[in-house]
Amino acid sequence: MSTQHTEYRSQSDEQLTLAMGCFWSPEALFGQFTGVIQTATGYAGGTTSHPTYRELGDHSESIEMTFHPQEISLEQLLCCFWDNHRPDAINGYKGRQYMSILFYRNQQQYEVILRVQQQYAPESLSTEIVPYTDFTEAEERHQKYYLQRKPELFKGWVDHLGNHENLFHSTIGTRLNALSKGHMTWADIIKEWENKELQHVAKRQRHNILEWIQQSSTND
């Protein structure tokens, strides 16, 4: 991993893996939230070894996110999940590729998922709730898909952060993808970076990144 990589995880961070149809839009949807510090698209839930987009096997398109529970709760993320798709409308479409699934990592996550699920019943009962096993990141062209559709913005930030991987796994990349889909404005991003301490970002880089954000907002 490049030394320019801007994020690191603390022991209090949690991860959530879910599927709610095509993974491009969910990655952008969850990327808008303060407290969500990393997102990735990928494949989960199946038994096929080394799944790819063209050879998905019995896996489903999924996203995985890392979040600070002190800033955004698992309950809030689950409400967003059920507020933004209809499980019975996607399950079985293209076989297992598009499904509504929540992958729990421990008993605590499982109990919270069941509790929130009841708030959205009966529609939510079509969502599969299964133990987490593994997650295979999707190919590069599927990461931060909407940001990649803005080539000048994307290239500028790759240059700032050193390589594609650093951008794909950064908080700013997560926010820029949400911006590119229309879930955020430049003002939203600037406000977050000006007003929050952002413990997950190395302090020596925070000032530079804020300057790059302000420059990008004037060039957009």
N, CA, C and O of each residue as an XYZ file, in Angstrom:
880
protein
N       0.837     -1.194      0.000
C       0.000      0.000      0.000
C       0.872      1.244      0.000
O       1.849      1.327      0.745
N       0.521      2.199     -0.828
C       1.296      3.424     -0.907
C       1.260      4.183      0.407
O       0.266      4.143      1.132
N       2.361      4.882      0.711
C       2.399      5.692      1.927
C       1.487      6.896      1.822
O       1.236      7.566      2.824
N       0.980      7.189      0.616
C       0.078      8.312      0.458
C      -1.361      7.945      0.794
O      -2.229      8.817      0.817
N      -1.621      6.703      1.046
C      -2.964      6.271      1.422
C      -3.417      7.046      2.658
O      -2.675      7.117      3.637
N      -4.615      7.627      2.637
C      -4.983      8.636      3.621
C      -5.765      8.126      4.811
O      -5.903      8.850      5.796
N      -6.284      6.908      4.762
C      -7.131      6.428      5.831
C      -6.487      5.290      6.620
O      -5.682      4.516      6.102
N      -6.867      5.225      7.872
C      -6.511      4.058      8.659
C      -7.686      3.726      9.548
O      -8.487      4.598      9.883
N      -7.793      2.454      9.934
C      -8.933      2.017     10.727
C      -8.560      1.979     12.192
O      -7.432      1.643     12.553
N      -9.526      2.329     13.038
C      -9.340      2.216     14.475
C     -10.095      0.985     14.962
O     -10.896      0.403     14.230
N      -9.830      0.599     16.202
C     -10.460     -0.601     16.750
C     -11.959     -0.443     16.902
O     -12.682     -1.437     16.968
N     -12.441      0.801     16.958
C     -13.869      1.027     17.140
C     -14.647      1.004     15.824
O     -15.878      0.990     15.839
N     -13.949      0.999     14.690
C     -14.639      0.982     13.405
C     -15.368     -0.340     13.203
O     -14.951     -1.382     13.710
N     -16.459     -0.278     12.456
C     -17.213     -1.472     12.110
C     -17.327     -1.578     10.600
O     -17.111     -0.604      9.878
N     -17.667     -2.765     10.136
C     -17.901     -2.979      8.720
C     -19.283     -3.573      8.506
O     -19.786     -4.341      9.326
N     -19.881     -3.200      7.385
C     -21.179     -3.730      6.995
C     -21.104     -4.105      5.523
O     -20.638     -3.326      4.691
N     -21.567     -5.301      5.219
C     -21.604     -5.783      3.843
C     -23.048     -6.075      3.483
O     -23.770     -6.709      4.252
N     -23.472     -5.609      2.305
C     -24.871     -5.759      1.909
C     -24.988     -5.811      0.395
O     -24.091     -5.399     -0.339
N     -26.117     -6.326     -0.041
C     -26.458     -6.361     -1.462
C     -27.860     -5.802     -1.631
O     -28.770     -6.139     -0.873
N     -28.028     -4.943     -2.632
C     -29.356     -4.379     -2.894
C     -29.526     -4.096     -4.391
O     -30.024     -3.044     -4.792
N     -29.089     -5.084     -5.215
C     -29.154     -4.929     -6.662
C     -27.805     -4.512     -7.205
O     -26.777     -4.793     -6.588
N     -27.791     -3.850     -8.343
C     -26.554     -3.364     -8.952
C     -25.753     -2.560     -7.942
O     -26.314     -1.719     -7.238
N     -24.441     -2.805     -7.858
C     -23.665     -2.226     -6.764
C     -23.205     -0.790     -6.997
O     -22.744     -0.147     -6.054
N     -23.311     -0.267     -8.207
C     -22.849      1.104     -8.458
C     -23.608      2.137     -7.628
O     -23.004      2.954     -6.933
N     -24.930      2.092     -7.707
C     -25.734      3.101     -7.016
C     -25.665      2.983     -5.493
O     -25.551      4.013     -4.827
N     -25.726      1.786     -4.905
C     -25.585      1.709     -3.452
C     -24.263      2.249     -2.931
O     -24.226      2.867     -1.867
N     -23.172      2.025     -3.668
C     -21.894      2.573     -3.191
C     -21.957      4.091     -3.101
O     -21.476      4.681     -2.134
N     -22.551      4.723     -4.114
C     -22.681      6.181     -4.095
C     -23.664      6.642     -3.023
O     -23.448      7.670     -2.381
N     -24.727      5.896     -2.831
C     -25.743      6.250     -1.839
C     -25.148      6.318     -0.440
O     -25.319      7.319      0.256
N     -24.459      5.278     -0.024
C     -23.906      5.238      1.329
C     -22.676      6.132      1.474
O     -22.304      6.505      2.586
N     -22.053      6.470      0.360
C     -20.869      7.310      0.417
C     -21.111      8.730      0.853
O     -20.158      9.450      1.149
N     -22.360      9.157      0.901
C     -22.664     10.533      1.274
C     -22.627     10.778      2.777
O     -22.609     11.934      3.199
N     -22.615      9.736      3.594
C     -22.847      9.898      5.020
C     -21.562     10.120      5.802
O     -20.610      9.346      5.698
N     -21.554     11.195      6.589
C     -20.482     11.390      7.551
C     -20.445     10.188      8.480
O     -21.480      9.769      8.998
N     -19.289      9.646      8.690
C     -19.142      8.431      9.491
C     -18.843      7.217      8.652
O     -18.225      6.269      9.137
N     -19.272      7.222      7.390
C     -18.874      6.170      6.452
C     -17.539      6.597      5.866
O     -17.471      7.602      5.157
N     -16.477      5.853      6.147
C     -15.147      6.323      5.766
C     -14.556      5.595      4.567
O     -13.628      6.103      3.938
N     -15.073      4.419      4.240
C     -14.606      3.698      3.060
C     -15.761      2.878      2.493
O     -16.612      2.386      3.234
N     -15.776      2.738      1.175
C     -16.726      1.851      0.518
C     -16.009      1.105     -0.597
O     -14.998      1.575     -1.120
N     -16.533     -0.050     -0.953
C     -16.002     -0.810     -2.084
C     -17.124     -1.645     -2.671
O     -18.008     -2.105     -1.948
N     -17.089     -1.838     -3.970
C     -18.015     -2.756     -4.626
C     -17.345     -4.121     -4.749
O     -16.120     -4.222     -4.819
N     -18.168     -5.169     -4.773
C     -17.590     -6.502     -4.883
C     -18.641     -7.585     -4.956
O     -19.795     -7.336     -5.303
N     -18.221     -8.791     -4.623
C     -19.052     -9.981     -4.766
C     -19.050    -10.755     -3.454
O     -18.000    -10.964     -2.847
N     -20.235    -11.177     -3.022
C     -20.356    -11.874     -1.741
C     -21.536    -12.831     -1.789
O     -22.400    -12.755     -2.663
N     -21.539    -13.742     -0.811
C     -22.694    -14.591     -0.601
C     -22.685    -15.924     -1.303
O     -23.586    -16.735     -1.089
N     -21.691    -16.177     -2.136
C     -21.688    -17.418     -2.889
C     -20.535    -18.335     -2.536
O     -19.784    -18.090     -1.591
N     -20.414    -19.379     -3.304
C     -19.367    -20.387     -3.058
C     -18.342    -20.453     -4.180
O     -17.334    -21.148     -4.056
N     -18.585    -19.742     -5.270
C     -17.663    -19.771     -6.406
C     -16.325    -19.149     -6.022
O     -16.289    -18.064     -5.442
N     -15.233    -19.826     -6.342
C     -13.906    -19.291     -6.039
C     -13.536    -18.188     -7.021
O     -13.792    -18.299     -8.220
N     -12.937    -17.132     -6.507
C     -12.433    -16.025     -7.316
C     -13.487    -15.478     -8.281
O     -13.265    -15.477     -9.492
N     -14.625    -15.014     -7.769
C     -15.665    -14.495     -8.658
C     -15.207    -13.225     -9.379
O     -14.438    -12.427     -8.843
N     -15.696    -13.062    -10.595
C     -15.477    -11.853    -11.375
C     -16.824    -11.407    -11.933
O     -17.817    -12.128    -11.832
N     -16.847    -10.232    -12.513
C     -18.107     -9.727    -13.050
C     -18.643    -10.643    -14.149
O     -19.852    -10.843    -14.259
N     -17.744    -11.197    -14.958
C     -18.165    -12.069    -16.054
C     -18.390    -13.505    -15.621
O     -19.073    -14.266    -16.308
N     -17.823    -13.876    -14.490
C     -17.996    -15.233    -13.957
C     -18.359    -15.118    -12.480
O     -17.567    -15.424    -11.588
N     -19.582    -14.667    -12.264
C     -20.041    -14.351    -10.910
C     -20.432    -15.599    -10.130
O     -20.389    -15.609     -8.899
N     -20.810    -16.641    -10.841
C     -21.261    -17.851    -10.157
C     -22.496    -17.572     -9.330
O     -23.448    -16.961     -9.815
N     -22.487    -18.027     -8.054
C     -23.657    -17.835     -7.193
C     -23.489    -16.650     -6.235
O     -24.226    -16.533     -5.256
N     -22.526    -15.777     -6.515
C     -22.360    -14.569     -5.711
C     -23.342    -13.486     -6.158
O     -23.964    -13.586     -7.215
N     -23.465    -12.460     -5.333
C     -24.303    -11.311     -5.647
C     -23.464    -10.035     -5.641
O     -22.511     -9.910     -4.872
N     -23.831     -9.095     -6.503
C     -23.191     -7.787     -6.473
C     -23.458     -7.156     -5.106
O     -24.607     -7.078     -4.671
N     -22.409     -6.712     -4.436
C     -22.520     -6.239     -3.052
C     -21.629     -5.023     -2.847
O     -20.779     -4.709     -3.681
N     -21.836     -4.349     -1.728
C     -20.891     -3.318     -1.312
C     -20.466     -3.603      0.125
O     -21.197     -4.213      0.905
N     -19.272     -3.146      0.442
C     -18.755     -3.256      1.798
C     -18.317     -1.875      2.244
O     -17.632     -1.163      1.509
N     -18.713     -1.500      3.444
C     -18.354     -0.177      3.952
C     -17.754     -0.290      5.340
O     -18.095     -1.185      6.113
N     -16.861      0.628      5.638
C     -16.305      0.795      6.972
C     -16.882      2.076      7.537
O     -16.915      3.098      6.853
N     -17.339      2.030      8.790
C     -17.973      3.212      9.361
C     -17.609      3.387     10.826
O     -17.260      2.434     11.523
N     -17.703      4.637     11.273
C     -17.501      4.975     12.674
C     -18.854      4.932     13.382
O     -19.684      5.801     13.119
N     -19.120      3.972     14.260
C     -20.428      3.908     14.928
C     -20.702      5.100     15.827
O     -21.853      5.342     16.189
N     -19.658      5.860     16.200
C     -19.876      7.063     17.000
C     -20.481      8.190     16.162
O     -21.068      9.128     16.702
N     -20.335      8.092     14.843
C     -20.830      9.141     13.951
C     -22.077      8.739     13.180
O     -22.926      9.579     12.882
N     -22.187      7.473     12.861
C     -23.384      6.964     12.193
C     -23.619      5.552     12.701
O     -22.692      4.744     12.757
N     -24.844      5.260     13.065
C     -25.132      3.971     13.696
C     -25.476      2.911     12.659
O     -25.854      3.221     11.529
N     -25.338      1.671     13.063
C     -25.770      0.571     12.213
C     -27.253      0.699     11.902
O     -27.674      0.411     10.781
N     -28.044      1.123     12.867
C     -29.479      1.306     12.643
C     -29.747      2.308     11.520
O     -30.617      2.077     10.680
N     -29.013      3.410     11.501
C     -29.197      4.412     10.445
C     -28.853      3.840      9.076
O     -29.551      4.105      8.097
N     -27.789      3.065      9.004
C     -27.404      2.466      7.734
C     -28.441      1.460      7.258
O     -28.730      1.378      6.064
N     -28.999      0.698      8.186
C     -30.017     -0.283      7.816
C     -31.301      0.400      7.352
O     -31.957     -0.078      6.426
N     -31.659      1.500      7.981
C     -32.839      2.252      7.521
C     -32.622      2.757      6.101
O     -33.535      2.702      5.277
N     -31.422      3.247      5.810
C     -31.110      3.682      4.456
C     -31.225      2.515      3.486
O     -31.745      2.667      2.380
N     -30.750      1.375      3.895
C     -30.814      0.162      3.074
C     -32.258     -0.137      2.679
O     -32.552     -0.270      1.491
N     -33.164     -0.246      3.654
C     -34.540     -0.614      3.329
C     -35.349      0.543      2.762
O     -36.357      0.308      2.095
N     -34.946      1.770      3.000
C     -35.655      2.916      2.432
C     -35.399      3.064      0.938
O     -36.150      3.753      0.248
N     -34.346      2.424      0.431
C     -33.909      2.731     -0.926
C     -33.947      1.558     -1.896
O     -33.339      1.623     -2.964
N     -34.647      0.490     -1.543
C     -34.879     -0.553     -2.529
C     -36.028     -1.431     -2.080
O     -36.406     -1.436     -0.908
N     -36.583     -2.181     -3.038
C     -37.656     -3.128     -2.751
C     -37.089     -4.533     -2.940
O     -36.858     -4.961     -4.071
N     -36.866     -5.243     -1.856
C     -36.248     -6.570     -1.967
C     -36.969     -7.511     -2.929
O     -36.322     -8.212     -3.707
N     -38.287     -7.534     -2.887
C     -39.011     -8.492     -3.722
C     -38.953     -8.130     -5.200
O     -39.269     -8.960     -6.052
N     -38.549     -6.886     -5.519
C     -38.485     -6.467     -6.916
C     -37.168     -6.839     -7.584
O     -37.075     -6.849     -8.811
N     -36.140     -7.146     -6.777
C     -34.836     -7.460     -7.375
C     -34.413     -8.906     -7.156
O     -33.613     -9.435     -7.927
N     -34.928     -9.546     -6.134
C     -34.492    -10.910     -5.834
C     -34.746    -11.846     -7.005
O     -35.858    -11.932     -7.526
N     -33.700    -12.536     -7.402
C     -33.827    -13.494     -8.480
C     -33.616    -12.921     -9.856
O     -33.547    -13.673    -10.828
N     -33.509    -11.584     -9.972
C     -33.249    -10.988    -11.270
C     -31.812    -11.312    -11.668
O     -30.884    -11.093    -10.889
N     -31.631    -11.829    -12.868
C     -30.319    -12.300    -13.330
C     -29.747    -13.354    -12.388
O     -28.557    -13.343    -12.071
N     -30.609    -14.261    -11.949
C     -30.169    -15.308    -11.030
C     -29.833    -14.716     -9.673
O     -30.656    -14.023     -9.074
N     -28.630    -14.984     -9.186
C     -28.212    -14.468     -7.885
C     -27.462    -13.141     -8.007
O     -27.013    -12.598     -6.998
N     -27.321    -12.621     -9.202
C     -26.518    -11.408     -9.362
C     -27.122    -10.232     -8.606
O     -26.405     -9.492     -7.932
N     -28.429    -10.057     -8.715
C     -29.104     -8.959     -8.028
C     -29.974     -9.541     -6.924
O     -30.959    -10.228     -7.193
N     -29.606     -9.263     -5.691
C     -30.336     -9.778     -4.542
C     -30.359     -8.734     -3.435
O     -29.570     -7.789     -3.438
N     -31.268     -8.916     -2.496
C     -31.309     -8.123     -1.273
C     -30.795     -8.994     -0.140
O     -31.461     -9.938      0.285
N     -29.594     -8.664      0.348
C     -28.943     -9.492      1.361
C     -28.228     -8.600      2.373
O     -27.635     -7.584      2.011
N     -28.291     -8.989      3.625
C     -27.471     -8.395      4.678
C     -26.598     -9.487      5.267
O     -27.085    -10.560      5.621
N     -25.310     -9.210      5.370
C     -24.339    -10.168      5.883
C     -23.907     -9.711      7.273
O     -23.258     -8.674      7.409
N     -24.258    -10.466      8.293
C     -23.896    -10.046      9.650
C     -22.583    -10.686     10.076
O     -22.302    -11.841      9.757
N     -21.780     -9.905     10.810
C     -20.460    -10.348     11.234
C     -20.436    -10.920     12.643
O     -19.504    -11.639     13.002
N     -21.440    -10.614     13.438
C     -21.456    -11.074     14.820
C     -22.897    -11.062     15.329
O     -23.808    -10.622     14.627
N     -23.089    -11.541     16.530
C     -24.426    -11.636     17.102
C     -25.058    -10.264     17.291
O     -26.264    -10.098     17.111
N     -24.249     -9.292     17.651
C     -24.784     -7.944     17.844
C     -25.346     -7.386     16.539
O     -26.448     -6.837     16.528
N     -24.606     -7.518     15.445
C     -25.134     -7.056     14.163
C     -26.411     -7.803     13.793
O     -27.369     -7.205     13.302
N     -26.418     -9.099     14.029
C     -27.589     -9.906     13.697
C     -28.827     -9.418     14.446
O     -29.901     -9.301     13.857
N     -28.686     -9.137     15.726
C     -29.826     -8.691     16.530
C     -30.324     -7.319     16.085
O     -31.530     -7.077     16.046
N     -29.406     -6.430     15.754
C     -29.817     -5.106     15.279
C     -30.539     -5.226     13.941
O     -31.564     -4.579     13.726
N     -30.008     -6.049     13.047
C     -30.652     -6.246     11.747
C     -32.076     -6.757     11.911
O     -32.991     -6.250     11.261
N     -32.279     -7.751     12.766
C     -33.631     -8.290     12.974
C     -34.566     -7.251     13.556
O     -35.735     -7.174     13.178
N     -34.048     -6.447     14.482
C     -34.888     -5.418     15.099
C     -35.327     -4.363     14.085
O     -36.496     -3.981     14.054
N     -34.400     -3.894     13.261
C     -34.747     -2.883     12.268
C     -35.615     -3.486     11.168
O     -36.502     -2.821     10.633
N     -35.357     -4.736     10.839
C     -36.163     -5.399      9.813
C     -37.650     -5.350     10.145
O     -38.481     -5.174      9.255
N     -37.984     -5.506     11.419
C     -39.389     -5.505     11.813
C     -40.064     -4.162     11.561
O     -41.278     -4.102     11.367
N     -39.281     -3.085     11.564
C     -39.846     -1.763     11.288
C     -40.304     -1.644      9.839
O     -41.158     -0.819      9.515
N     -39.728     -2.476      8.967
C     -40.019     -2.393      7.534
C     -40.810     -3.602      7.039
O     -41.038     -3.741      5.837
N     -41.219     -4.457      7.931
C     -42.004     -5.626      7.547
C     -43.367     -5.162      7.005
O     -43.878     -4.131      7.443
N     -43.958     -5.905      6.064
C     -43.528     -7.234      5.584
C     -42.542     -7.186      4.412
O     -41.920     -8.198      4.090
N     -42.392     -5.992      3.758
C     -41.530     -5.935      2.580
C     -40.104     -6.397      2.883
O     -39.474     -7.064      2.062
N     -39.604     -6.040      4.061
C     -38.211     -6.346      4.398
C     -37.963     -7.834      4.599
O     -36.813     -8.273      4.604
N     -39.017     -8.609      4.762
C     -38.847    -10.029      5.038
C     -38.307    -10.794      3.836
O     -37.894    -11.946      3.964
N     -38.310    -10.147      2.653
C     -37.729    -10.780      1.472
C     -36.212    -10.658      1.440
O     -35.557    -11.290      0.611
N     -35.646     -9.853      2.335
C     -34.192     -9.708      2.410
C     -33.579    -10.926      3.084
O     -34.027    -11.339      4.154
N     -32.562    -11.498      2.466
C     -31.833    -12.589      3.096
C     -30.904    -12.029      4.172
O     -30.252    -11.006      3.962
N     -30.843    -12.689      5.305
C     -29.949    -12.305      6.396
C     -29.072    -13.509      6.681
O     -29.540    -14.526      7.192
N     -27.791    -13.386      6.345
C     -26.908    -14.547      6.393
C     -25.572    -14.165      7.024
O     -25.202    -12.991      7.025
N     -24.846    -15.146      7.560
C     -23.528    -14.842      8.138
C     -22.549    -14.377      7.062
O     -22.574    -14.864      5.932
N     -21.706    -13.450      7.421
C     -20.638    -12.996      6.533
C     -19.579    -14.086      6.411
O     -19.163    -14.672      7.410
N     -19.147    -14.353      5.188
C     -18.052    -15.294      4.976
C     -16.852    -14.590      4.351
O     -15.764    -14.573      4.926
N     -17.057    -14.009      3.170
C     -15.965    -13.266      2.558
C     -16.520    -12.277      1.544
O     -17.704    -12.306      1.205
N     -15.648    -11.408      1.071
C     -16.004    -10.357      0.132
C     -14.840    -10.198     -0.839
O     -13.704     -9.970     -0.423
N     -15.125    -10.318     -2.125
C     -14.111    -10.144     -3.158
C     -14.348     -8.804     -3.850
O     -15.409     -8.581     -4.433
N     -13.372     -7.928     -3.787
C     -13.543     -6.629     -4.430
C     -13.706     -6.794     -5.934
O     -13.057     -7.628     -6.565
N     -14.595     -5.972     -6.489
C     -14.838     -6.005     -7.928
C     -13.672     -5.374     -8.687
O     -12.794     -4.748     -8.095
N     -13.681     -5.548     -9.982
C     -12.651     -4.996    -10.839
C     -12.628     -3.470    -10.733
O     -13.610     -2.841    -10.338
N     -11.490     -2.900    -11.094
C     -11.270     -1.466    -10.921
C     -12.345     -0.626    -11.596
O     -12.732      0.415    -11.066
N     -12.831     -1.057    -12.748
C     -13.809     -0.244    -13.478
C     -15.131     -0.123    -12.735
O     -15.942      0.743    -13.062
N     -15.366     -0.988    -11.724
C     -16.611     -0.933    -10.962
C     -16.468     -0.165     -9.650
O     -17.461      0.030     -8.950
N     -15.259      0.276     -9.301
C     -15.074      1.018     -8.062
C     -15.325      2.508     -8.320
O     -14.842      3.066     -9.306
N     -16.093      3.147     -7.415
C     -16.381      4.581     -7.531
C     -16.826      4.894     -8.969
O     -16.288      5.782     -9.630
N     -17.818      4.136     -9.419
C     -18.235      4.154    -10.819
C     -18.638      5.544    -11.295
O     -18.247      5.958    -12.387
N     -19.412      6.270    -10.494
C     -19.904      7.574    -10.943
C     -18.793      8.618    -10.958
O     -18.803      9.525    -11.791
N     -17.850      8.496    -10.054
C     -16.685      9.376    -10.089
C     -15.860      9.121    -11.352
O     -15.370     10.064    -11.975
N     -15.707      7.856    -11.729
C     -14.953      7.547    -12.935
C     -15.618      8.086    -14.194
O     -14.959      8.249    -15.221
N     -16.906      8.360    -14.127
C     -17.612      8.929    -15.276
C     -17.357     10.428    -15.409
O     -17.820     11.051    -16.365
N     -16.636     11.006    -14.474
C     -16.190     12.393    -14.567
C     -14.665     12.361    -14.724
O     -13.946     12.565    -13.746
N     -14.165     12.111    -15.927
C     -12.747     11.791    -16.107
C     -11.786     12.873    -15.624
O     -10.735     12.543    -15.074
N     -12.105     14.144    -15.809
C     -11.182     15.183    -15.364
C     -11.084     15.213    -13.849
O      -9.987     15.317    -13.301
N     -12.221     15.124    -13.165
C     -12.230     15.099    -11.708
C     -11.522     13.848    -11.198
O     -10.715     13.917    -10.271
N     -11.823     12.722    -11.799
C     -11.218     11.465    -11.386
C      -9.693     11.502    -11.551
O      -8.962     11.153    -10.625
N      -9.222     11.920    -12.710
C      -7.780     11.953    -12.960
C      -7.080     12.928    -12.014
O      -5.987     12.643    -11.524
N      -7.709     14.076    -11.758
C      -7.101     15.044    -10.857
C      -6.877     14.473     -9.471
O      -5.838     14.711     -8.855
N      -7.849     13.723     -8.979
C      -7.719     13.162     -7.634
C      -6.810     11.949     -7.589
O      -6.167     11.699     -6.569
N      -6.744     11.191     -8.674
C      -5.742     10.124     -8.745
C      -4.342     10.734     -8.654
O      -3.468     10.211     -7.963
N      -4.148     11.835     -9.354
C      -2.851     12.508     -9.305
C      -2.546     13.013     -7.897
O      -1.416     12.887     -7.424
N      -3.552     13.587     -7.221
C      -3.355     14.093     -5.866
C      -2.963     12.980     -4.895
O      -2.071     13.163     -4.067
N      -3.628     11.830     -4.997
C      -3.460     10.764     -4.005
C      -2.459      9.687     -4.423
O      -2.166      8.774     -3.651
N      -1.943      9.793     -5.628
C      -0.834      8.927     -6.002
C      -1.174      7.773     -6.919
O      -0.371      7.421     -7.782
N      -2.368      7.161     -6.754
C      -2.764      6.061     -7.624
C      -4.251      5.775     -7.437
O      -4.898      6.323     -6.545
N      -4.768      4.919     -8.284
C      -6.196      4.598     -8.253
C      -6.603      3.978     -6.914
O      -7.645      4.320     -6.354
N      -5.779      3.072     -6.414
C      -6.133      2.358     -5.192
C      -6.317      3.319     -4.026
O      -7.254      3.172     -3.241
N      -5.434      4.294     -3.909
C      -5.557      5.264     -2.825
C      -6.878      6.023     -2.910
O      -7.527      6.262     -1.892
N      -7.273      6.403     -4.123
C      -8.534      7.122     -4.283
C      -9.717      6.215     -3.988
O     -10.653      6.618     -3.298
N      -9.682      4.989     -4.507
C     -10.801      4.070     -4.308
C     -11.034      3.777     -2.828
O     -12.177      3.572     -2.420
N      -9.971      3.752     -2.011
C     -10.105      3.365     -0.615
C     -10.067      4.549      0.344
O      -9.901      4.366      1.550
N     -10.216      5.745     -0.180
C     -10.159      6.945      0.663
C     -11.551      7.464      0.981
O     -12.515      7.180      0.271
N     -11.637      8.228      2.059
C     -12.900      8.882      2.396
C     -13.260      9.931      1.361
O     -14.427     10.055      0.991
N     -12.281     10.687      0.889
C     -12.599     11.706     -0.102
C     -13.094     11.069     -1.394
O     -13.992     11.612     -2.037
N     -12.527      9.926     -1.792
C     -13.040      9.224     -2.955
C     -14.477      8.778     -2.761
O     -15.286      8.834     -3.686
N     -14.785      8.336     -1.554
C     -16.149      7.933     -1.218
C     -17.109      9.103     -1.357
O     -18.199      8.945     -1.907
N     -16.716     10.286     -0.861
C     -17.568     11.472     -0.958
C     -17.693     11.957     -2.400
O     -18.781     12.337     -2.833
N     -16.596     11.948     -3.142
C     -16.632     12.422     -4.522
C     -17.526     11.538     -5.385
O     -18.170     12.027     -6.313
N     -17.570     10.249     -5.088
C     -18.468      9.359     -5.814
C     -19.925      9.699     -5.517
O     -20.764      9.700     -6.418
N     -20.222      9.986     -4.252
C     -21.579     10.417     -3.885
C     -21.933     11.738     -4.557
O     -23.056     11.921     -5.026
N     -20.972     12.659     -4.603
C     -21.174     13.929     -5.296
C     -21.482     13.702     -6.768
O     -22.383     14.332     -7.321
N     -20.739     12.807     -7.401
C     -20.897     12.569     -8.833
C     -22.251     11.962     -9.174
O     -22.740     12.113    -10.294
N     -22.854     11.276     -8.212
C     -24.195     10.707     -8.403
C     -25.288     11.696     -8.041
O     -26.456     11.447     -8.337
N     -24.943     12.812     -7.408
C     -25.930     13.825     -7.051
C     -26.431     13.748     -5.627
O     -27.409     14.413     -5.284
N     -25.778     12.942     -4.778
C     -26.204     12.813     -3.390
C     -25.621     13.909     -2.491
O     -26.094     14.106     -1.372
N     -24.609     14.613     -2.969
C     -23.959     15.659     -2.182
C     -23.655     16.844     -3.079
O     -23.710     16.746     -4.305
N     -23.329     17.978     -2.440
C     -22.832     19.146     -3.153
C     -21.401     19.425     -2.698
O     -20.946     18.879     -1.693
N     -20.704     20.268     -3.436
C     -19.371     20.669     -2.997
C     -19.430     21.322     -1.627
O     -18.535     21.130     -0.804
N     -20.487     22.096     -1.380
C     -20.626     22.757     -0.080
C     -20.712     21.736      1.045
O     -20.158     21.947      2.124
N     -21.408     20.627      0.797
C     -21.501     19.564      1.809
C     -20.116     19.002      2.131
O     -19.766     18.810      3.295
N     -19.341     18.743      1.088
C     -18.020     18.142      1.282
C     -17.083     19.116      1.992
O     -16.370     18.731      2.918
N     -17.084     20.370      1.561
C     -16.220     21.373      2.193
C     -16.590     21.541      3.660
O     -15.707     21.644      4.511
N     -17.867     21.569      3.963
C     -18.309     21.738      5.353
C     -17.809     20.600      6.225
O     -17.333     20.828      7.337
N     -17.916     19.372      5.722
C     -17.451     18.228      6.512
C     -15.956     18.328      6.800
O     -15.523     18.102      7.930
N     -15.175     18.663      5.791
C     -13.724     18.681      5.962
C     -13.244     19.899      6.735
O     -12.164     19.873      7.324
N     -14.028     20.956      6.740
C     -13.656     22.132      7.527
C     -14.028     21.979      9.004
O     -13.303     22.442      9.885
N     -15.157     21.329      9.263
C     -15.736     21.345     10.606
C     -15.472     20.104     11.429
O     -15.716     20.104     12.636
N     -14.972     19.033     10.799
C     -14.755     17.810     11.564
C     -13.273     17.538     11.683
O     -12.486     17.906     10.810
N     -12.903     16.894     12.766
C     -11.498     16.593     13.000
C     -10.995     15.477     12.090
O      -9.800     15.402     11.802
N     -11.911     14.600     11.631
C     -11.558     13.539     10.695
C     -10.355     12.732     11.177
O      -9.283     12.755     10.573
N     -10.565     12.018     12.282
C      -9.485     11.260     12.893
C      -8.912     10.203     11.950
O      -7.756      9.805     12.091
N      -9.729      9.744     10.979
C      -9.277      8.693     10.085
C      -8.375      9.212      8.974
O      -7.875      8.422      8.174
N      -8.155     10.533      8.909
C      -7.286     11.123      7.894
C      -6.024     11.642      8.568
O      -6.096     12.345      9.576
N      -4.877     11.295      8.015
C      -3.619     11.763      8.577
C      -3.616     13.296      8.621
O      -3.925     13.945      7.622
N      -3.272     13.867      9.763
C      -3.374     15.313      9.942
C      -2.532     16.085      8.934
O      -2.908     17.173      8.500
N      -1.391     15.511      8.568
C      -0.511     16.217      7.642
C      -1.141     16.359      6.264
O      -0.732     17.218      5.482
N      -2.145     15.515      5.955
C      -2.767     15.568      4.637
C      -4.090     16.320      4.642
O      -4.588     16.710      3.586
N      -4.657     16.525      5.817
C      -5.996     17.119      5.875
C      -6.041     18.499      5.228
O      -6.962     18.802      4.470
N      -5.045     19.337      5.527
C      -5.021     20.685      4.965
C      -4.897     20.638      3.448
O      -5.598     21.367      2.746
N      -4.001     19.774      2.930
C      -3.827     19.672      1.484
C      -5.097     19.207      0.802
O      -5.485     19.734     -0.240
N      -5.745     18.208      1.403
C      -6.965     17.681      0.786
C      -8.053     18.738      0.745
O      -8.766     18.849     -0.253
N      -8.196     19.525      1.820
C      -9.192     20.595      1.823
C      -8.895     21.611      0.722
O      -9.816     22.097      0.066
N      -7.637     21.929      0.519
C      -7.276     22.845     -0.567
C      -7.646     22.253     -1.922
O      -8.153     22.960     -2.793
N      -7.389     20.938     -2.106
C      -7.729     20.291     -3.371
C      -9.244     20.269     -3.587
O      -9.716     20.441     -4.711
N     -10.005     20.056     -2.506
C     -11.457     20.071     -2.603
C     -11.933     21.443     -3.077
O     -12.752     21.534     -3.992
N     -11.433     22.487     -2.469
C     -11.855     23.834     -2.831
C     -11.463     24.166     -4.262
O     -12.211     24.832     -4.977
N     -10.287     23.700     -4.680
C      -9.871     23.911     -6.066
C     -10.776     23.153     -7.022
O     -11.188     23.692     -8.049
N     -11.088     21.905     -6.693
C     -11.966     21.109     -7.570
C     -13.345     21.737     -7.674
O     -13.948     21.725     -8.747
N     -13.854     22.286     -6.577
C     -15.202     22.862     -6.587
C     -15.283     24.083     -7.480
O     -16.334     24.350     -8.063
N     -14.199     24.828     -7.597
C     -14.207     26.016     -8.463
C     -14.002     25.663     -9.919
O     -14.370     26.432    -10.807
N     -13.404     24.482    -10.176
C     -13.143     24.057    -11.540
C     -14.275     23.243    -12.139
O     -14.315     23.020    -13.348
N     -15.203     22.795    -11.287
C     -16.281     21.907    -11.760
C     -17.275     22.662    -12.634
O     -18.243     22.075    -13.118
